[in-house]
Amino acid sequence: MTSFPKQPCSLAHKAVPKEKSAGAIIFRKENGTTYYLLLHYFSGHWEFPKGHIEAGETEEDTVKREIFEETGISELKIIPGFKKYMKYFFRQYKDRVSDEDKKKGKIPWIFKLVTFFVAETVTKDIKISNEHSGFVWLPIDEAINKTTFKNSKKLLREANDFVIAMK
């Protein structure tokens, strides 16, 4: 039986807008230790770089563009063999909702499907965009502890298993 993300009851019979994004769990190796990059979002959570797929872009193109825009990383190798999906609902950003809908308390739910890859870089110095308030490079156990959402922690564990198996 297929399971779907839980959604608020009010969404059960309504068409929900959908977004497709792509991102990567980025790692680098230094002195025998693998470090994972986490970005701190202004909403308070720690997660991986990702972004909206633009018209005409492949998922891999999106990953490279978004990672460069969000981190300044241009030397990036997407590792073949890892492609995972994360699905979730979120509320539309309030700055994208009309004043009339805000007054009525109508901030729509969005269904988001994000395709994640694993990517390697040698770049240590990050130039974060104005979308983020900070970043950290952490070894796996610390990265899992720092990552905010349960589904992101699971994804990070799977990515780490994949990276270990590459050796």
Residue frames relative to the residue before (quaternion, step in Angstrom):
aa qw qx qy qz dx dy dz
M 1.0000 0.0000 0.0000 0.0000 0.00 0.00 0.00
T 0.3943 -0.7181 0.5279 0.2238 3.57 -0.94 0.89
S 0.1833 -0.7681 0.5994 0.1309 3.56 -0.96 0.80
F 0.2202 -0.7698 0.5902 0.1025 3.53 -1.07 0.78
P 0.6027 -0.5448 0.4094 0.4151 3.58 -1.13 0.47
K 0.5078 -0.6324 0.4859 0.3258 3.54 -1.07 0.74
Q 0.0738 -0.7926 0.6047 0.0275 3.54 -0.98 0.81
P 0.6232 -0.5312 0.3950 0.4164 3.55 -1.15 0.46
C 0.6175 -0.5879 0.3816 0.3570 3.59 -1.04 0.79
S 0.6347 0.5557 -0.3388 0.4166 3.59 1.01 -0.72
L 0.6487 0.5264 -0.3183 0.4482 3.61 1.23 -0.31
A 0.4558 0.7512 -0.4153 0.2355 3.54 1.23 -0.43
H 0.8109 0.2344 -0.1162 0.5235 3.61 0.96 -0.76
K 0.6001 0.5587 -0.3576 0.4471 3.60 1.23 0.25
A 0.4867 -0.6058 0.5300 0.3395 3.53 -1.22 0.51
V 0.1814 -0.7906 0.5805 0.0711 3.56 -0.72 1.10
P 0.4719 -0.6586 0.4946 0.3146 3.61 -0.85 0.88
K 0.2259 -0.7815 0.5734 0.0974 3.55 -1.12 0.74
E 0.1044 -0.7629 0.6351 0.0609 3.56 -1.19 0.67
K 0.1566 -0.7531 0.6300 0.1064 3.54 -1.14 0.71
S 0.0107 -0.7899 0.6116 -0.0432 3.52 -0.91 1.02
A 0.1698 -0.7534 0.6209 0.1344 3.53 -1.34 0.16
G 0.0465 0.7973 -0.5986 0.0621 3.54 -1.12 0.71
A 0.2832 -0.7586 0.5605 0.1737 3.53 -1.30 -0.11
I 0.3502 -0.6246 0.6483 0.2587 3.45 -1.37 0.51
I 0.1440 -0.8247 0.5461 0.0295 3.54 -0.37 1.29
F 0.0202 -0.7924 0.6096 0.0047 3.54 -0.98 0.87
R 0.0703 -0.7400 0.6637 0.0834 3.49 -1.39 0.33
K 0.3096 -0.7464 0.5625 0.1748 3.53 -1.18 0.60
E 0.0521 0.7800 -0.6195 0.0717 3.51 -1.04 0.91
N 0.8507 -0.0690 0.0037 0.5211 3.56 -0.76 1.10
G 0.7412 -0.4386 0.2190 0.4585 3.58 0.91 0.95
T 0.6519 0.4743 -0.3200 0.4978 3.63 1.26 0.04
T 0.3035 -0.7279 0.5878 0.1802 3.54 -1.07 0.83
Y 0.1224 -0.7872 0.6037 0.0283 3.54 -0.86 1.06
Y 0.2253 -0.7701 0.5875 0.1051 3.55 -1.08 0.86
L 0.3878 -0.7285 0.5268 0.2037 3.54 -1.05 0.87
L 0.0215 -0.7628 0.6463 -0.0020 3.55 -0.95 0.98
L 0.2375 -0.7549 0.5972 0.1311 3.54 -1.05 0.83
H 0.3244 -0.7265 0.5752 0.1902 3.55 -1.10 0.78
Y 0.2393 -0.7850 0.5624 0.1013 3.54 -0.58 1.22
F 0.6084 -0.5903 0.3879 0.3620 3.59 -1.08 0.69
S 0.6070 0.5473 -0.3632 0.4473 3.60 1.15 -0.44
G 0.6396 -0.5776 0.2934 0.4137 3.58 1.31 -0.04
H 0.6579 0.5318 -0.3291 0.4196 3.60 1.13 -0.37
W 0.3437 -0.6935 0.6005 0.2008 3.52 -1.37 0.45
E 0.1934 0.7811 -0.5679 0.1731 3.56 -0.78 1.03
F 0.6644 -0.5102 0.3962 0.3758 3.53 -1.39 -0.17
P 0.5662 -0.5772 0.4431 0.3872 3.59 -1.16 0.40
K 0.1508 0.7640 -0.6115 0.1404 3.54 -1.03 0.88
G 0.0497 0.8170 -0.5742 0.0178 3.54 -1.23 0.30
H 0.7105 -0.4785 0.3481 0.3809 3.49 -1.41 0.31
I 0.4021 -0.6889 0.5512 0.2448 3.58 -1.01 0.87
E 0.2928 -0.7661 0.5529 0.1475 3.57 -0.68 1.15
A 0.6544 -0.5080 0.3857 0.4061 3.58 -1.23 0.48
G 0.8190 0.2385 -0.2003 0.4819 3.54 -0.92 0.97
E 0.5999 0.5660 -0.3638 0.4329 3.60 1.23 -0.12
T 0.3767 -0.6373 0.6087 0.2852 3.53 -1.27 0.49
E 0.6627 -0.4801 0.3730 0.4372 3.57 -1.25 0.21
E 0.6577 0.5149 -0.3053 0.4573 3.57 0.99 -0.87
D 0.6129 0.5347 -0.3431 0.4697 3.60 1.05 -0.74
T 0.6429 0.5274 -0.3134 0.4586 3.56 0.97 -0.91
V 0.6395 0.5342 -0.3268 0.4460 3.57 0.90 -0.95
K 0.6924 0.4787 -0.2895 0.4556 3.58 0.77 -1.00
R 0.6638 0.5021 -0.3060 0.4621 3.59 0.94 -0.87
E 0.6961 0.4829 -0.2809 0.4510 3.57 0.79 -1.03
I 0.6557 0.5056 -0.3232 0.4582 3.58 0.92 -0.83
F 0.6379 0.5004 -0.3363 0.4791 3.57 0.99 -0.73
E 0.6753 0.5017 -0.2965 0.4520 3.61 0.88 -0.94
E 0.7550 0.4192 -0.2135 0.4568 3.59 0.91 -0.91
T 0.8170 0.2481 -0.0959 0.5116 3.60 1.11 -0.63
G 0.4337 -0.6862 0.4699 0.3468 3.59 1.18 -0.49
I 0.4795 0.6655 -0.4433 0.3613 3.61 1.26 0.02
S 0.0790 -0.7968 0.5984 0.0278 3.56 -0.75 1.08
E 0.6622 0.4371 -0.2964 0.5316 3.59 1.19 -0.48
L 0.2415 0.7715 -0.5325 0.2508 3.54 -0.10 1.35
K 0.0955 -0.7808 0.6161 0.0409 3.54 -0.89 0.97
I 0.2547 -0.7408 0.6034 0.1492 3.57 -0.64 1.15
I 0.3170 -0.7742 0.5252 0.1561 3.55 -0.68 1.15
P 0.4046 -0.7217 0.5009 0.2541 3.62 -0.65 1.07
G 0.7208 0.4727 -0.3296 0.3852 3.57 -1.20 0.60
F 0.7262 0.3235 -0.2351 0.5593 3.60 1.23 -0.14
K 0.2252 0.7291 -0.6155 0.1972 3.53 -0.71 1.17
K 0.0641 0.8037 -0.5799 0.1169 3.55 -0.41 1.29
Y 0.3027 -0.7548 0.5615 0.1529 3.53 -1.23 0.59
M 0.1097 -0.7532 0.6451 0.0665 3.51 -1.14 0.76
K 0.0914 -0.7922 0.6030 0.0189 3.57 -0.87 1.00
Y 0.1969 0.7728 -0.5892 0.1296 3.53 -1.01 0.82
F 0.3943 -0.6683 0.5720 0.2661 3.54 -1.37 0.22
F 0.0370 0.7747 -0.6312 -0.0022 3.55 -1.15 0.61
R 0.5318 -0.6084 0.4812 0.3399 3.54 -1.28 0.34
Q 0.5509 -0.6034 0.4684 0.3362 3.55 -1.06 0.83
Y 0.5568 -0.6044 0.4529 0.3458 3.55 -1.08 0.74
K 0.5351 -0.6714 0.4128 0.3043 3.55 -0.83 1.00
D 0.6495 0.5166 -0.3369 0.4447 3.62 1.04 -0.59
R 0.6756 0.4511 -0.2937 0.5037 3.60 1.28 -0.11
V 0.5990 0.5298 -0.3535 0.4853 3.56 1.30 0.23
S 0.5267 -0.6474 0.4487 0.3195 3.59 -0.95 0.87
D 0.6230 -0.5500 0.4046 0.3817 3.56 -1.20 0.56
E 0.6231 0.5527 -0.3331 0.4419 3.57 1.05 -0.81
D 0.6838 0.4684 -0.2881 0.4796 3.59 0.89 -0.92
K 0.6029 0.5504 -0.3606 0.4511 3.61 1.06 -0.70
K 0.6579 0.5187 -0.3098 0.4496 3.59 0.92 -0.93
K 0.6977 0.4507 -0.2562 0.4944 3.58 1.08 -0.73
G 0.4728 -0.6807 0.4338 0.3536 3.58 1.29 -0.14
K 0.4719 0.6750 -0.4337 0.3656 3.57 1.24 0.45
I 0.1520 0.7425 -0.6315 0.1638 3.54 -0.08 1.31
P 0.3292 -0.8224 0.4267 0.1825 3.57 -0.14 1.31
W 0.4497 -0.6259 0.5696 0.2855 3.49 -1.34 0.53
I 0.1597 -0.7562 0.6300 0.0759 3.55 -1.16 0.76
F 0.2915 -0.7095 0.6104 0.1977 3.57 -1.08 0.78
K 0.0776 -0.8154 0.5735 0.0088 3.58 -0.71 1.06
L 0.0990 -0.7508 0.6517 0.0413 3.53 -1.04 0.94
V 0.0519 -0.8051 0.5907 -0.0154 3.55 -0.62 1.17
T 0.2316 -0.7403 0.6178 0.1292 3.55 -0.93 0.98
F 0.1070 -0.8084 0.5779 0.0320 3.57 -0.77 1.06
F 0.1630 -0.7415 0.6470 0.0710 3.49 -1.19 0.84
V 0.3731 -0.6395 0.5959 0.3110 3.53 -1.38 0.00
A 0.0098 -0.8061 0.5905 -0.0382 3.55 -0.90 0.96
E 0.2612 -0.7647 0.5750 0.1280 3.53 -1.11 0.79
T 0.0179 -0.7773 0.6288 0.0095 3.53 -1.16 0.69
V 0.3528 -0.6858 0.5804 0.2614 3.54 -1.32 0.25
T 0.5092 0.6664 -0.3963 0.3736 3.56 1.33 -0.18
K 0.1870 -0.7926 0.5747 0.0810 3.55 -0.81 1.05
D 0.7109 0.4367 -0.2452 0.4937 3.58 1.00 -0.86
I 0.1645 -0.8062 0.5677 0.0283 3.54 -0.68 1.18
K 0.1639 -0.7415 0.6425 0.1020 3.53 -1.13 0.75
I 0.1793 -0.8323 0.5151 0.0995 3.57 0.09 1.28
S 0.4877 -0.6564 0.5039 0.2783 3.50 -1.22 0.67
N 0.6558 -0.5021 0.3795 0.4170 3.55 -1.31 0.01
E 0.5267 0.6256 -0.4107 0.4032 3.61 1.28 0.09
H 0.7664 0.3250 -0.1440 0.5351 3.57 1.26 -0.43
S 0.3675 -0.7364 0.5280 0.2096 3.52 -1.23 0.50
G 0.8158 -0.0598 0.0357 0.5741 3.59 1.23 -0.11
F 0.1683 -0.7600 0.6158 0.1219 3.53 -1.38 0.00
V 0.0609 -0.7642 0.6375 0.0768 3.54 -1.34 0.28
W 0.2391 -0.6799 0.6667 0.1898 3.52 -1.34 0.51
L 0.0583 0.8234 -0.5581 0.0844 3.60 -0.61 1.10
P 0.5089 -0.5859 0.5183 0.3593 3.58 -1.21 0.50
I 0.7527 -0.4775 0.2212 0.3956 3.55 -1.20 0.62
D 0.7007 0.4705 -0.3112 0.4368 3.63 0.68 -0.96
E 0.6691 0.4790 -0.2980 0.4838 3.59 0.96 -0.82
A 0.6315 0.5358 -0.3300 0.4529 3.59 1.05 -0.76
I 0.6415 0.5097 -0.3245 0.4725 3.59 0.97 -0.81
N 0.6595 0.5071 -0.3084 0.4613 3.59 0.94 -0.86
K 0.6948 0.4862 -0.2719 0.4549 3.59 0.99 -0.82
T 0.5906 0.5833 -0.3652 0.4214 3.58 1.09 -0.73
T 0.4568 -0.7538 0.4149 0.2259 3.56 -0.77 1.09
F 0.8138 0.3199 -0.1488 0.4618 3.58 0.62 -1.12
K 0.6077 -0.5958 0.4039 0.3354 3.54 -1.11 0.83
N 0.6815 0.4787 -0.3071 0.4605 3.62 0.87 -0.88
S 0.6322 0.5145 -0.3306 0.4757 3.61 1.13 -0.58
K 0.6077 0.5383 -0.3462 0.4702 3.59 1.07 -0.70
K 0.6463 0.5171 -0.3073 0.4695 3.58 0.98 -0.91
L 0.6551 0.5140 -0.3010 0.4647 3.56 0.93 -0.91
L 0.6492 0.5146 -0.3118 0.4653 3.59 0.98 -0.82
R 0.6268 0.5214 -0.3349 0.4723 3.61 1.01 -0.76
E 0.6590 0.5040 -0.3019 0.4696 3.59 0.95 -0.91
A 0.6446 0.5109 -0.3177 0.4718 3.59 0.98 -0.80
N 0.6553 0.5093 -0.3141 0.4610 3.58 0.95 -0.84
D 0.6187 0.5259 -0.3385 0.4755 3.60 1.01 -0.78
F 0.6431 0.5211 -0.3095 0.4680 3.58 1.00 -0.85
V 0.6632 0.5030 -0.3029 0.4640 3.60 0.91 -0.91
I 0.6391 0.5201 -0.3207 0.4671 3.59 0.98 -0.83
A 0.6825 0.5005 -0.2825 0.4516 3.59 0.94 -0.92
M 0.5566 0.6240 -0.3824 0.3933 3.62 1.22 -0.37
K 0.5582 0.6673 -0.3770 0.3178 3.59 1.12 -0.67
